[in-house]
Amino acid sequence: MNELELLHRGKVREMYVVDDQHLLMVASDRISAFDVVFNEPIPDKGRVLTAMTVWWSEHLASVASTHLVSADPADFPTAAQRPDWDGRALLVRKANMLPLECIVRGYITGSAWKEYQQSGTMHGSLLPAGLLEAQQLPEPVFTPSTKATEGHDINISYQEAVDIVGSDLASQARDLSIEAYRSASEHAAKNGVIIADTKFELGLIDDKMVIADELLTPDSSRFWPAENWAPGATPVSLDKQPVRDATEATGWDKSPPPPQLSAETIQTTRDRYVTAYERITGESFNTWIGEN
């Protein structure tokens, strides 16, 4: 059996060449925090990311197209029909990617909260005075950033995004991202989950803008159980927060090598990912493709 050509290996995913128009995107169970990949995997993490991406691609089909072709291993080339990839691989169309991270924020938290505390701004734009941490913003805001090949992405203003990709693509990216965020947030809210913010990767296929890469997963979004949210403090997140909390508590300086993750931290993190999928989609993760 011929092997697929490895195009790129990221912190979490591998990208393989299928043909001139298609790629295979495989999500591993690796986990990173503070831009460092840990030695211990989180069981089923890659399958959760893949399952959520597929679910959202279908749910948002009327709002935005994606590059997804299929998650069914039967649709993959023979070289990609591997049991260890079942449920964690996606056949996708190649896209001409925008050199931007298309972030939409509905609540002020994370790096945006830090900037607001220092200057009263978010990505350089002035916000109303007196906002509290994790408070809902009056309207969702498009806050792009650069794509860093190493280290942290850099937050930029909308005008800086225009300077990078032009006014037409920047406005398309902003409008599509905000519309997708609004639709997703409205759905999640019905299931008791707040989407505080999310990051979209956008690209062009046949001159049409599409959402690519992962879509509204715990790795690209902040999901807060609504029952735990109140302005003034950061709520519990359905994501890798247990890894961040446990490793920061050790006094780790956030440079390699990372500390070892305990069995409890690994299990708690897996539970957060699975809970995010099940609460938002209303489906049992046990029914998703692959090992159970």
C-alpha angles and dihedrals in degrees: 000000000000115000123231118249112255107232100177140354115204133179091280109004142053121209120207131190114242099170140317092297105029140061134187114228115200121190115208129200091248116127129203132191129177086010092297123116114224125225095231119073124220106235114243093001093125092049091051091052090049095045092050093047090053093046094050092044089059095040094051096041092115091051103042140358120235134203092246117127103168146333093197110110088213088069093053125096114265092257089059097050096101122143091223089060096050110122094006101067129081129191106219141175118252112251135191097242125219112237090235139091103227104213125180119194123198095167131034111248142116117025091351091059091049091052092046091052090053102041111002089247139107115212087343096307119117116247129197115279122252101036116157127222111277091011117151113254119233089248134002110271129212106227111175127196137191122262109246118202087202132020124356129349113243120237112234137183123255089252090055088052088053089052090054103044105011131256097279097053092039093054092045090050093048095048095045093046095049093046092049091047092050093050093046093046092051091053095045092048090059087060095047098259126122118210100210094182141334141197123227127195109211132191144161126258114181088346092303120119114238138172112252137182119022119351126214096332129150087260094055100033144044110238116189124187102238092224090063097047126104127147113259101050140048110261127221109283127216093226142064093321093118088060092049093047096046095047096044088052089062092061091245112171091222095245125113133311098053123211119261116269116234122234088248093054091048093050094044091051093049089050091053092053094047091046091053091054096045097044095047099041099032088225132117114252088216089074094058121107118278140028121352 
